[in-house]
């Protein structure tokens, strides 16, 4: 090995050590933040209490809290892999990161708008989406046609809650696509080097086995090559994982503080 190659390898190892240290620190901070949510309450005179009053079927605060707890759970699973099992899979853990990003983005999308009417409409859309998913799943398990009925009782309840507010009466309860939600969520958090949507697309691509994405985020080692093919071994780069998790950490703190402020605790 030449001196230049040895120096490059040393720099790479040093970068990986720094990334691993950053990864562990992010996992620790997220775990501490999770503990603060055990004391979460909605103050009676808060903005969030007003949102909840207008969304009695499935309160907005419960939706955001569920998304937060889901994000914490996915990061906790990654922590168990790294700290307890001393394991970092090739790319399966990108599913945990993707889930956390999606839940964080959904939380911002629900809670972020300054207009109560907008927050309530989005809350009702999420509630209906969940109802439809549950109904379709139940019917498909029973091998029945999965068309969602127009007289579904939950749909009628949600329409009543919508029409009780003149500002959103008659508006569609069909939510925008998840990518549209995550793109819009960025309006309610600080400008990080990479957006929630950008990292969500990368991690989703990894979980769908998109080779073009895997080539971007995984490290490669050539095993053998010929005129027809090149066989490589792909492993997860700790630098990429640490970077994604660092963004998740920042976004989680911002979402928790927004929730606490809306709940009258900030």
C-alpha positions as CSV (number, residue, x, y, z in Angstrom):
1,X,0.0,0.0,0.0
2,X,1.3,3.4,-1.0
3,X,1.6,6.2,1.6
4,X,-1.2,8.1,-0.1
5,X,-3.5,5.1,0.0
6,X,-2.6,4.5,3.7
7,X,-3.4,8.1,4.4
8,X,-6.8,7.8,2.6
9,X,-7.6,4.7,4.6
10,X,-6.7,6.4,7.8
11,X,-8.9,9.4,7.0
12,X,-11.8,7.0,6.1
13,X,-11.5,5.1,9.4
14,X,-11.3,8.4,11.3
15,X,-14.5,9.6,9.6
16,X,-16.3,6.4,10.4
17,X,-15.3,6.7,14.1
18,X,-16.6,10.2,14.2
19,X,-19.8,9.1,12.5
20,X,-20.3,6.2,14.9
21,X,-19.8,8.6,17.9
22,X,-22.4,11.0,16.4
23,X,-24.7,8.1,15.9
24,X,-24.5,7.0,19.5
25,X,-25.0,10.6,20.7
26,X,-28.1,11.0,18.6
27,X,-29.5,7.7,19.9
28,X,-28.9,8.9,23.5
29,X,-30.5,12.3,22.9
30,X,-33.6,10.8,21.2
31,X,-34.0,8.4,24.1
32,X,-33.9,11.3,26.6
33,X,-36.4,13.2,24.6
34,X,-38.7,10.3,24.5
35,X,-38.8,10.3,28.3
36,X,-40.2,13.9,28.3
37,X,-43.2,12.7,26.4
38,X,-44.3,10.6,29.4
39,X,-45.3,13.9,31.1
40,X,-47.2,15.2,28.1
41,X,-50.6,16.8,28.8
42,X,-52.9,19.2,26.9
43,X,-53.7,22.3,28.9
44,X,-57.4,23.1,28.9
45,X,-56.9,26.7,27.6
46,X,-54.3,25.8,24.9
47,X,-54.6,26.0,21.2
48,X,-54.3,22.2,21.0
49,X,-57.3,21.8,23.4
50,X,-59.3,23.8,20.9
51,X,-58.1,21.5,18.0
52,X,-59.1,18.5,20.0
53,X,-62.5,19.9,20.8
54,X,-63.2,20.2,17.1
55,X,-61.9,16.6,16.3
56,X,-63.6,14.5,18.9
57,X,-63.6,11.2,16.9
58,X,-59.9,11.1,16.7
59,X,-58.3,14.1,18.4
60,X,-55.4,15.9,16.7
61,X,-53.2,15.7,19.8
62,X,-53.6,11.9,19.8
63,X,-52.7,11.7,16.1
64,X,-49.5,13.7,16.6
65,X,-48.6,11.9,19.8
66,X,-49.0,8.5,18.0
67,X,-46.7,9.7,15.2
68,X,-44.1,10.8,17.7
69,X,-44.2,7.6,19.7
70,X,-43.9,5.7,16.4
71,X,-40.8,7.7,15.5
72,X,-39.3,7.1,18.9
73,X,-40.1,3.4,18.6
74,X,-38.3,3.1,15.3
75,X,-35.3,4.9,16.5
76,X,-35.3,2.8,19.6
77,X,-35.3,-0.3,17.5
78,X,-32.2,1.0,15.7
79,X,-30.6,1.7,19.0
80,X,-31.3,-1.9,20.1
81,X,-29.6,-3.2,16.9
82,X,-26.5,-1.0,17.4
83,X,-26.1,-1.0,21.2
84,X,-27.6,-4.3,22.2
85,X,-27.0,-6.6,19.2
86,X,-23.9,-4.7,17.9
87,X,-25.4,-5.1,14.5
88,X,-25.9,-2.8,11.5
89,X,-27.6,-4.6,8.6
90,X,-26.7,-3.9,5.0
91,X,-29.9,-1.9,4.4
92,X,-32.8,-3.3,6.4
93,X,-32.4,-0.6,9.1
94,X,-33.3,2.1,6.4
95,X,-36.9,0.9,7.0
96,X,-36.7,2.1,10.6
97,X,-35.3,5.5,9.5
98,X,-37.9,5.8,6.7
99,X,-40.7,5.1,9.2
100,X,-39.4,7.7,11.6
101,X,-39.1,10.3,8.9
102,X,-42.6,9.6,7.7
103,X,-44.1,9.9,11.1
104,X,-42.2,13.1,12.0
105,X,-43.2,14.7,8.7
106,X,-46.8,13.7,9.3
107,X,-46.7,15.2,12.7
108,X,-45.4,18.6,11.3
109,X,-48.0,18.5,8.5
110,X,-50.8,18.1,11.1
111,X,-49.6,20.4,13.8
112,X,-47.7,23.1,11.9
113,X,-50.3,25.2,10.1
114,X,-51.1,28.5,12.0
115,X,-54.8,28.2,10.8
116,X,-57.0,26.0,13.0
117,X,-59.2,25.2,10.1
118,X,-56.3,23.8,8.2
119,X,-55.1,21.7,11.2
120,X,-58.6,20.4,11.7
121,X,-59.1,19.5,8.0
122,X,-55.8,17.6,7.9
123,X,-56.7,15.8,11.1
124,X,-60.0,14.7,9.6
125,X,-58.2,13.6,6.5
126,X,-55.8,11.4,8.4
127,X,-58.6,9.9,10.5
128,X,-60.5,9.0,7.3
129,X,-57.4,7.6,5.7
130,X,-56.9,5.3,8.7
131,X,-60.6,4.2,8.6
132,X,-60.3,3.4,4.9
133,X,-57.1,1.4,5.4
134,X,-58.7,-0.6,8.2
135,X,-61.9,-1.2,6.3
136,X,-60.0,-2.3,3.1
137,X,-57.7,-4.6,5.1
138,X,-60.6,-6.3,6.9
139,X,-62.5,-6.9,3.7
140,X,-59.4,-8.2,1.9
141,X,-58.6,-10.6,4.7
142,X,-62.1,-11.9,4.3
143,X,-61.7,-12.1,0.5
144,X,-64.5,-9.6,0.0
145,X,-64.8,-6.6,-2.4
146,X,-62.9,-3.8,-0.7
147,X,-64.8,-0.8,-2.0
148,X,-65.2,1.8,0.8
149,X,-68.9,2.5,1.4
150,X,-70.2,6.1,0.9
151,X,-72.5,5.6,4.0
152,X,-69.7,4.5,6.3
153,X,-70.6,5.7,9.8
154,X,-67.2,7.1,10.5
155,X,-67.1,9.0,7.2
156,X,-70.5,10.5,8.1
157,X,-69.1,11.6,11.6
158,X,-66.0,13.1,10.1
159,X,-68.1,15.0,7.5
160,X,-70.2,16.4,10.3
161,X,-67.2,17.6,12.1
162,X,-65.8,19.2,8.9
163,X,-69.1,20.9,8.1
164,X,-69.5,22.3,11.6
165,X,-66.7,24.8,10.6
166,X,-67.8,27.2,7.8
167,X,-64.2,27.7,6.7
168,X,-63.7,24.1,5.6
169,X,-67.4,22.9,5.1
170,X,-67.6,20.7,2.0
171,X,-63.8,20.4,1.6
172,X,-62.4,17.1,0.4
173,X,-61.5,14.7,3.1
174,X,-59.1,12.9,0.8
175,X,-55.5,13.6,2.0
176,X,-52.7,14.5,-0.4
177,X,-50.0,11.9,-1.2
178,X,-47.5,11.1,1.5
179,X,-44.7,12.8,-0.6
180,X,-46.9,16.0,-0.8
181,X,-47.4,15.9,3.0
182,X,-43.7,15.5,3.7
183,X,-42.8,18.2,1.3
184,X,-45.3,20.6,2.9
185,X,-44.1,19.6,6.4
186,X,-40.8,21.3,5.8
187,X,-42.5,24.7,6.1
188,X,-42.8,24.1,9.8
189,X,-39.2,23.1,10.8
190,X,-35.8,24.6,10.4
191,X,-33.8,24.4,7.2
192,X,-31.5,21.4,7.5
193,X,-28.9,20.4,4.9
194,X,-31.4,17.7,3.7
195,X,-35.1,17.8,3.9
196,X,-37.5,15.2,5.4
197,X,-38.8,14.4,1.9
198,X,-35.3,13.9,0.4
199,X,-34.2,11.5,3.1
200,X,-37.6,9.7,3.0
201,X,-37.1,9.2,-0.8
202,X,-33.6,7.8,-0.3
203,X,-34.6,5.4,2.5
204,X,-37.8,4.4,0.7
205,X,-35.7,3.6,-2.4
206,X,-33.4,1.4,-0.3
207,X,-36.4,-0.5,1.2
208,X,-37.8,-1.1,-2.3
209,X,-34.5,-2.4,-3.5
210,X,-33.9,0.4,-6.0
211,X,-30.4,-0.3,-7.1
212,X,-29.8,3.3,-8.2
213,X,-30.5,4.4,-4.6
214,X,-28.5,1.6,-3.0
215,X,-25.5,2.6,-5.1
216,X,-25.8,6.1,-3.6
217,X,-26.1,5.2,0.1
218,X,-24.2,1.9,0.5
219,X,-20.5,1.1,0.4
220,X,-19.3,-1.3,-2.3
221,X,-16.5,-3.8,-2.5
222,X,-15.9,-5.6,-5.8
223,X,-15.8,-9.3,-5.3
224,X,-15.1,-10.3,-8.9
225,X,-15.6,-9.0,-12.4
226,X,-15.9,-10.1,-16.0
227,X,-16.7,-8.7,-19.4
228,X,-20.4,-9.3,-18.6
229,X,-20.8,-8.4,-15.0
230,X,-19.3,-7.1,-11.8
231,X,-20.2,-8.8,-8.5
232,X,-20.1,-6.5,-5.5
233,X,-20.7,-6.7,-1.8
234,X,-22.8,-3.9,-0.4
235,X,-22.6,-2.8,3.3
236,X,-24.2,0.0,5.1
237,X,-22.0,3.1,5.5
238,X,-22.1,4.4,9.1
239,X,-21.6,7.9,7.8
240,X,-24.8,7.9,5.9
241,X,-26.8,6.4,8.7
242,X,-25.4,8.8,11.3
243,X,-26.2,11.8,9.0
244,X,-29.9,10.6,8.5
245,X,-30.3,10.0,12.2
246,X,-28.8,13.4,13.1
247,X,-31.5,15.0,11.0
248,X,-34.2,12.9,12.6
249,X,-32.9,13.9,16.0
250,X,-33.2,17.6,15.2
251,X,-36.6,17.2,13.6
252,X,-37.9,15.2,16.6
253,X,-36.8,17.9,19.1
254,X,-38.5,20.6,17.0
255,X,-41.7,18.6,16.6
256,X,-41.8,17.9,20.4
257,X,-41.3,21.6,21.2
258,X,-44.0,22.6,18.7
259,X,-46.4,20.1,20.3
260,X,-45.6,21.3,23.8
261,X,-46.1,24.9,22.7
262,X,-49.5,24.1,21.1
263,X,-50.5,22.2,24.2
264,X,-49.7,25.1,26.5
265,X,-46.6,23.6,28.0
266,X,-43.9,25.5,26.1
